[in-house]
Amino acid sequence: EFLGSVRSIEEDAGVVLGKGIPIIMVTAHKEAFMKAFKEGCDDYILKPINAQALISKIEAAISKK
């Protein structure tokens, strides 16, 4: 439960959800990302990974911070 651990540490430090480390889930299953969003995931990308799409998601996540 890496995602839960990161969000728990952020919460303990007083970081507001959505203001912490951007987490982009990489998955081959569309259903899996819904659980991840509930646990604090910021975005997702489906496999096979398109490099430019991943770069765009990373840039978008960083620009929000």
Backbone as a chain_set.jsonl record, in Angstrom:
{"seq": "EFLGSVRSIEEDAGVVLGKGIPIIMVTAHKEAFMKAFKEGCDDYILKPINAQALISKIEAAISKK", "coords": {"N": [[0.814, -1.184, 0.0], [1.693, 1.389, -1.005], [0.709, 3.89, -1.913], [-1.224, 4.588, 0.029], [0.48, 4.8, 2.223], [2.14, 6.987, 1.562], [0.243, 9.073, 1.42], [-0.695, 8.993, 4.042], [1.562, 9.715, 5.54], [1.876, 12.315, 4.558], [-0.522, 13.441, 5.506], [-0.116, 13.264, 8.288], [1.885, 15.134, 8.468], [0.541, 17.423, 8.02], [-0.105, 18.115, 5.438], [-2.326, 19.106, 2.957], [-4.743, 17.135, 1.259], [-4.155, 16.613, -2.137], [-2.277, 18.534, -2.362], [0.158, 17.46, -1.978], [2.759, 15.126, -2.821], [2.698, 14.459, -6.259], [1.022, 11.673, -7.582], [1.009, 9.363, -10.076], [-0.688, 6.778, -11.372], [0.22, 3.783, -12.993], [-1.242, 1.462, -14.987], [-2.685, -1.585, -16.277], [-5.259, -2.099, -16.135], [-8.411, -0.758, -16.258], [-10.264, -0.709, -14.182], [-8.799, -0.712, -11.835], [-7.856, 1.855, -11.331], [-9.893, 3.352, -10.171], [-10.06, 2.576, -7.483], [-7.555, 3.453, -6.708], [-7.799, 6.252, -7.021], [-9.593, 6.796, -4.974], [-7.934, 6.389, -2.848], [-6.182, 8.457, -3.033], [-4.688, 8.921, -5.354], [-3.444, 10.945, -8.005], [-3.637, 10.939, -10.799], [-3.816, 8.801, -13.736], [-2.448, 6.403, -16.05], [-2.878, 4.29, -18.798], [-1.511, 1.088, -19.638], [-0.44, -0.192, -22.811], [2.235, 2.08, -22.347], [2.297, 5.338, -23.588], [4.87, 7.355, -24.319], [4.889, 10.184, -24.689], [2.347, 10.884, -23.768], [2.589, 10.187, -21.072], [4.614, 11.942, -20.263], [3.25, 14.351, -20.631], [1.26, 14.119, -18.663], [2.84, 14.093, -16.361], [4.005, 16.652, -16.529], [1.662, 18.194, -16.281], [0.86, 17.5, -13.687], [2.989, 18.486, -12.179], [2.846, 21.212, -12.752], [0.562, 21.941, -11.406], [1.388, 22.116, -8.841]], "CA": [[0.0, 0.0, 0.0], [2.571, 2.553, -1.131], [-0.093, 5.103, -2.043], [-1.776, 4.893, 1.34], [1.58, 5.205, 3.103], [2.541, 8.345, 1.196], [-0.817, 10.007, 1.826], [-0.743, 8.984, 5.503], [2.706, 10.525, 5.992], [1.541, 13.703, 4.247], [-1.575, 13.868, 6.429], [0.525, 13.454, 9.593], [2.707, 16.346, 8.381], [-0.343, 18.566, 7.816], [-0.255, 18.418, 4.014], [-3.705, 18.963, 2.502], [-4.883, 16.217, 0.126], [-4.09, 17.307, -3.413], [-1.154, 19.477, -2.325], [1.38, 16.709, -1.704], [3.496, 14.519, -3.93], [1.819, 13.959, -7.312], [1.151, 10.24, -7.84], [0.373, 8.935, -11.323], [-0.757, 5.314, -11.396], [0.397, 3.124, -14.29], [-1.968, 0.204, -14.867], [-3.243, -2.189, -17.485], [-6.661, -2.375, -15.836], [-9.172, 0.461, -16.009], [-10.975, -0.805, -12.912], [-7.871, -0.498, -10.713], [-7.6, 3.256, -11.041], [-10.941, 3.908, -9.318], [-9.617, 2.345, -6.111], [-6.4, 4.316, -6.471], [-8.275, 7.619, -6.836], [-10.178, 6.872, -3.638], [-6.832, 6.385, -1.894], [-5.401, 9.677, -3.158], [-3.933, 9.01, -6.595], [-3.775, 12.174, -8.724], [-3.941, 10.669, -12.208], [-3.442, 7.45, -14.146], [-2.193, 6.168, -17.472], [-3.04, 2.866, -19.097], [-0.501, 0.39, -20.442], [0.959, 0.162, -22.989], [2.482, 3.498, -22.078], [2.726, 6.254, -24.634], [5.837, 8.21, -23.624], [4.474, 11.586, -24.719], [1.185, 11.026, -22.885], [3.093, 10.149, -19.706], [5.311, 13.213, -20.04], [2.221, 15.389, -20.498], [0.626, 13.959, -17.349], [3.826, 14.532, -15.359], [4.084, 18.117, -16.613], [0.414, 18.744, -15.736], [0.878, 17.303, -12.232], [3.982, 19.395, -11.61], [2.391, 22.597, -12.902], [-0.477, 22.182, -10.386], [2.054, 22.305, -7.555]], "C": [[0.863, 1.255, 0.0], [1.774, 3.857, -1.127], [-0.66, 5.53, -0.694], [-0.712, 5.375, 2.311], [2.01, 6.64, 2.827], [1.504, 9.341, 1.69], [-0.935, 10.085, 3.35], [0.376, 9.853, 6.084], [2.427, 12.005, 5.734], [0.495, 14.245, 5.224], [-0.996, 14.145, 7.82], [1.355, 14.741, 9.628], [1.859, 17.593, 8.134], [-0.518, 18.979, 6.368], [-1.699, 18.135, 3.6], [-3.736, 18.032, 1.291], [-4.952, 17.012, -1.174], [-2.934, 18.291, -3.491], [0.18, 18.775, -2.109], [2.057, 16.219, -2.971], [2.505, 14.052, -4.992], [2.083, 12.471, -7.552], [0.331, 9.901, -9.071], [0.453, 7.414, -11.375], [-0.587, 4.816, -12.836], [-0.232, 1.745, -14.166], [-2.421, -0.31, -16.227], [-4.744, -2.41, -17.324], [-7.409, -1.096, -15.486], [-9.84, 0.447, -14.637], [-10.078, -0.442, -11.728], [-7.712, 0.975, -10.37], [-8.675, 3.88, -10.162], [-10.574, 3.731, -7.839], [-8.465, 3.283, -5.77], [-6.824, 5.768, -6.263], [-8.872, 7.796, -5.449], [-9.106, 6.939, -2.558], [-5.911, 7.589, -2.054], [-4.528, 9.796, -4.384], [-4.377, 10.263, -7.362], [-4.201, 11.939, -10.169], [-3.542, 9.231, -12.516], [-3.127, 7.446, -15.629], [-2.268, 4.661, -17.691], [-1.864, 2.338, -19.911], [-1.147, -0.066, -21.738], [1.134, 1.681, -22.919], [2.945, 4.211, -23.337], [3.611, 7.286, -23.941], [5.384, 9.667, -23.588], [3.269, 11.83, -23.816], [1.627, 11.036, -21.425], [3.804, 11.456, -19.361], [4.307, 14.347, -19.845], [1.532, 15.326, -19.132], [1.563, 14.406, -16.227], [3.924, 16.045, -15.349], [2.84, 18.768, -16.014], [0.404, 18.635, -14.216], [1.849, 18.276, -11.57], [3.504, 20.845, -11.669], [1.296, 22.942, -11.9], [0.148, 22.51, -9.044], [2.721, 23.646, -7.587]], "O": [[0.767, 2.082, 0.906], [2.123, 4.807, -0.426], [-0.581, 6.701, -0.323], [-0.968, 6.257, 3.131], [2.22, 7.419, 3.757], [1.853, 10.345, 2.311], [-1.247, 11.148, 3.887], [0.149, 10.63, 7.011], [2.705, 12.851, 6.584], [0.614, 15.37, 5.708], [-1.343, 15.142, 8.454], [1.509, 15.361, 10.68], [2.395, 18.698, 8.047], [-1.022, 20.066, 6.088], [-2.226, 17.054, 3.862], [-2.881, 18.116, 0.409], [-5.72, 17.968, -1.289], [-2.641, 18.824, -4.561], [1.222, 19.428, -2.061], [1.939, 16.818, -4.04], [1.565, 13.324, -4.673], [3.232, 12.059, -7.708], [-0.88, 10.119, -9.11], [1.542, 6.841, -11.416], [-1.177, 5.36, -13.769], [0.191, 0.942, -13.333], [-2.523, 0.444, -17.194], [-5.419, -2.852, -18.254], [-7.067, -0.425, -14.513], [-9.964, 1.493, -14.001], [-10.562, 0.082, -10.724], [-7.455, 1.306, -9.212], [-8.394, 4.855, -9.465], [-10.764, 4.647, -7.039], [-8.411, 3.839, -4.673], [-6.26, 6.45, -5.408], [-8.677, 8.834, -4.817], [-9.34, 7.482, -1.479], [-4.954, 7.734, -1.294], [-3.693, 10.698, -4.45], [-5.561, 10.6, -7.363], [-5.04, 12.669, -10.696], [-2.999, 8.531, -11.662], [-3.492, 8.364, -16.364], [-1.787, 3.871, -16.88], [-1.301, 3.038, -20.753], [-2.353, -0.312, -21.74], [0.285, 2.447, -23.376], [3.845, 3.76, -24.046], [3.143, 8.014, -23.066], [5.489, 10.315, -22.547], [3.182, 12.874, -23.169], [1.099, 11.807, -20.624], [3.606, 12.006, -18.278], [4.499, 15.206, -18.985], [1.256, 16.358, -18.521], [1.126, 15.026, -15.258], [3.925, 16.661, -14.283], [2.943, 19.778, -15.318], [-0.012, 19.568, -13.529], [1.55, 18.827, -10.51], [3.735, 21.615, -10.736], [1.113, 24.114, -11.572], [-0.499, 23.123, -8.195], [3.355, 24.044, -6.61]]}, "num_chains": 1, "name": "protein.A"}
